[in-house]
Amino acid sequence: MPRARAATRPDPSAPLRPCEAADCDRPGEYPAPRSRANLRDYRWFCLDHVREYNKAWDYYKGLGPAEIEAALRADAAWQRPTWPLGRLGGGRLRWARLDAEGLRDPLGVLSGAGEGRRRVPPANQPPPELRAALDLFDLSWPTDSAALKSRYKELAKQYHPDATGGDRAAEERLKDINRAYSLLRSRLARSEASAR
């Protein structure tokens, strides 16, 4: 197995760069980014000068408060897009059951009921992956394709951009309705096909 080189020491056979600080004759062994825009373009300093450079360097220099907040939020999610949690459910917990102490324990973990076996929801409760979609449609479980289609048409008419004057919130709600409808329709089609 080859030995790994030390991360902080450069290749001893490579020519030494001079330190980029004014009036410094020591070798520039330590990289420091030139700008926020390109963090892989470096300036090279000796140890003392790279410490000074790092103390004075401000990553957010020149940005306003809103831009700094946006950069911090993007960094929190590794510059990946994110969506708010619970948009489909609307905050309601129709299927939640609380025990005597007011705790929700759907898997029976706290009571020990869920140990050693897989929990199957009762026939009158929907599978967990369908609960938010059913809440959005305000349908109870079990349901059928005809009731789903009828409720979808009502909601689509109510939240369509032509009916709401192009309201962005209504447009987002319609997207949620379309996703929920697609999920429920495919699940109902599978269960109806398996019942045959």
C-alpha positions as CSV (number, residue, x, y, z in Angstrom):
1,M,0.0,0.0,0.0
2,P,1.6,3.4,-1.0
3,R,2.3,5.9,1.7
4,A,0.2,9.1,1.6
5,R,2.1,12.4,1.3
6,A,1.7,14.9,4.1
7,A,-1.2,17.2,3.3
8,T,0.5,20.5,4.4
9,R,4.0,20.0,3.0
10,P,4.6,20.5,-0.8
11,D,6.6,18.1,-3.0
12,P,10.2,18.6,-1.9
13,S,11.4,18.2,-5.5
14,A,9.1,21.0,-6.9
15,P,10.6,24.5,-7.3
16,L,9.7,26.8,-4.4
17,R,7.4,29.8,-5.1
18,P,8.3,33.1,-3.5
19,C,5.9,34.5,-0.9
20,E,3.6,37.0,-2.5
21,A,3.8,39.4,0.5
22,A,5.8,42.6,-0.2
23,D,9.4,42.5,1.0
24,C,9.3,38.8,2.0
25,D,12.1,36.5,0.8
26,R,10.8,33.3,2.3
27,P,9.2,30.6,0.1
28,G,5.4,30.7,-0.4
29,E,4.4,27.2,0.8
30,Y,0.8,27.9,1.9
31,P,-2.1,28.7,-0.5
32,A,-4.8,31.2,0.2
33,P,-7.8,31.9,-2.1
34,R,-7.7,35.1,-4.2
35,S,-11.4,35.7,-4.2
36,R,-14.8,34.4,-3.2
37,A,-15.8,33.9,-6.8
38,N,-13.0,31.4,-7.5
39,L,-11.8,29.6,-4.3
40,R,-9.4,27.3,-6.3
41,D,-7.3,30.2,-7.6
42,Y,-4.6,30.7,-5.0
43,R,-2.0,33.2,-3.8
44,W,1.0,31.7,-2.1
45,F,2.5,32.9,1.2
46,C,4.9,31.9,3.9
47,L,3.3,30.8,7.2
48,D,3.4,34.2,8.9
49,H,1.9,36.0,5.9
50,V,-0.8,33.4,5.2
51,R,-1.9,33.8,8.8
52,E,-2.1,37.6,8.4
53,Y,-4.0,37.2,5.1
54,N,-6.5,34.8,6.6
55,K,-7.2,37.1,9.6
56,A,-7.9,40.0,7.2
57,W,-9.8,38.1,4.6
58,D,-13.6,38.6,4.7
59,Y,-15.5,36.0,2.5
60,Y,-18.7,38.2,2.6
61,K,-17.0,41.5,1.8
62,G,-19.1,43.6,-0.6
63,L,-22.3,41.6,0.0
64,G,-25.5,43.1,1.5
65,P,-27.4,41.4,4.3
66,A,-29.9,39.7,2.0
67,E,-27.0,38.3,-0.2
68,I,-25.2,37.0,2.9
69,E,-28.4,35.4,4.2
70,A,-28.9,33.7,0.8
71,A,-25.3,32.5,0.8
72,L,-25.6,31.0,4.3
73,R,-28.8,29.3,3.4
74,A,-27.2,27.8,0.2
75,D,-24.2,26.6,2.3
76,A,-26.5,24.9,4.8
77,A,-27.8,22.6,2.1
78,W,-24.5,22.3,0.2
79,Q,-25.8,24.5,-2.7
80,R,-28.6,22.0,-3.5
81,P,-32.2,23.1,-4.0
82,T,-34.6,22.6,-1.0
83,W,-38.3,22.6,-0.5
84,P,-40.3,23.4,2.6
85,L,-41.4,20.4,4.6
86,G,-45.1,19.5,5.0
87,R,-46.5,21.5,2.1
88,L,-48.9,18.7,1.1
89,G,-50.2,18.1,4.6
90,G,-51.1,21.7,5.4
91,G,-50.1,21.1,9.1
92,R,-53.2,18.9,9.9
93,L,-52.7,15.5,11.5
94,R,-55.9,13.7,10.8
95,W,-54.4,10.3,11.4
96,A,-52.4,11.0,14.5
97,R,-53.2,9.1,17.6
98,L,-52.1,10.4,21.0
99,D,-51.6,8.2,24.0
100,A,-52.6,9.1,27.6
101,E,-49.5,11.3,28.0
102,G,-50.2,13.2,24.7
103,L,-47.4,11.6,22.7
104,R,-47.8,10.4,19.2
105,D,-46.4,6.9,18.8
106,P,-47.5,5.5,15.4
107,L,-44.9,2.7,15.3
108,G,-45.5,1.5,18.9
109,V,-41.8,2.2,19.8
110,L,-42.6,3.8,23.2
111,S,-45.1,1.2,24.2
112,G,-43.1,-1.8,22.9
113,A,-45.9,-2.8,20.6
114,G,-43.7,-2.4,17.5
115,E,-40.9,-4.7,18.6
116,G,-40.1,-7.7,16.5
117,R,-42.7,-7.3,13.9
118,R,-43.6,-5.1,11.0
119,R,-46.6,-2.8,11.6
120,V,-49.4,-3.0,9.1
121,P,-51.9,-0.1,9.2
122,P,-55.5,-1.1,9.8
123,A,-57.8,-1.2,6.8
124,N,-59.5,2.0,7.8
125,Q,-56.2,4.0,8.0
126,P,-54.2,4.9,4.9
127,P,-50.6,3.9,4.3
128,P,-48.2,6.5,5.7
129,E,-47.1,7.6,2.2
130,L,-50.6,8.5,1.2
131,R,-51.8,10.4,4.2
132,A,-50.6,13.9,3.1
133,A,-52.1,13.4,-0.3
134,L,-55.5,12.3,1.2
135,D,-55.4,15.3,3.5
136,L,-54.9,17.6,0.6
137,F,-57.9,16.1,-1.2
138,D,-59.9,15.9,2.1
139,L,-60.7,12.2,1.4
140,S,-61.0,9.3,3.8
141,W,-59.4,5.9,3.4
142,P,-60.3,3.6,1.7
143,T,-61.4,5.6,-1.3
144,D,-62.1,4.7,-5.0
145,S,-61.0,6.1,-8.3
146,A,-64.4,7.8,-9.0
147,A,-64.3,9.8,-5.8
148,L,-60.7,10.8,-6.3
149,K,-61.3,11.9,-9.9
150,S,-64.4,13.9,-8.8
151,R,-62.5,15.7,-6.0
152,Y,-59.5,16.3,-8.3
153,K,-61.8,18.1,-10.9
154,E,-63.2,20.3,-8.1
155,L,-59.8,21.3,-6.8
156,A,-58.3,21.8,-10.3
157,K,-61.2,24.2,-11.1
158,Q,-60.7,26.1,-7.8
159,Y,-56.9,26.5,-8.1
160,H,-56.4,26.8,-11.8
161,P,-54.5,30.0,-12.8
162,D,-57.4,31.1,-15.1
163,A,-59.7,31.0,-12.1
164,T,-57.3,32.7,-9.6
165,G,-56.0,35.4,-11.9
166,G,-52.5,34.0,-12.0
167,D,-52.0,33.9,-8.2
168,R,-48.6,32.3,-7.5
169,A,-49.7,30.6,-4.3
170,A,-52.7,29.0,-6.1
171,E,-50.3,27.9,-8.8
172,E,-48.1,26.1,-6.3
173,R,-51.1,24.6,-4.6
174,L,-52.3,23.2,-8.0
175,K,-48.8,21.7,-8.5
176,D,-49.2,20.0,-5.1
177,I,-52.7,18.8,-6.1
178,N,-51.4,17.3,-9.4
179,R,-48.6,15.5,-7.6
180,A,-51.0,14.1,-5.0
181,Y,-53.4,13.1,-7.7
182,S,-50.7,11.2,-9.6
183,L,-49.6,9.4,-6.4
184,L,-53.1,8.4,-5.4
185,R,-54.3,7.4,-8.9
186,S,-51.3,5.1,-9.4
187,R,-51.7,3.5,-5.9
188,L,-55.5,3.0,-6.5
189,A,-54.8,1.5,-9.9
190,R,-52.4,-1.0,-8.4
191,S,-54.7,-2.0,-5.6
192,E,-57.7,-2.3,-8.0
193,A,-55.6,-4.5,-10.4
194,S,-54.4,-6.7,-7.5
195,A,-58.1,-7.1,-6.3
196,R,-59.1,-8.6,-9.7
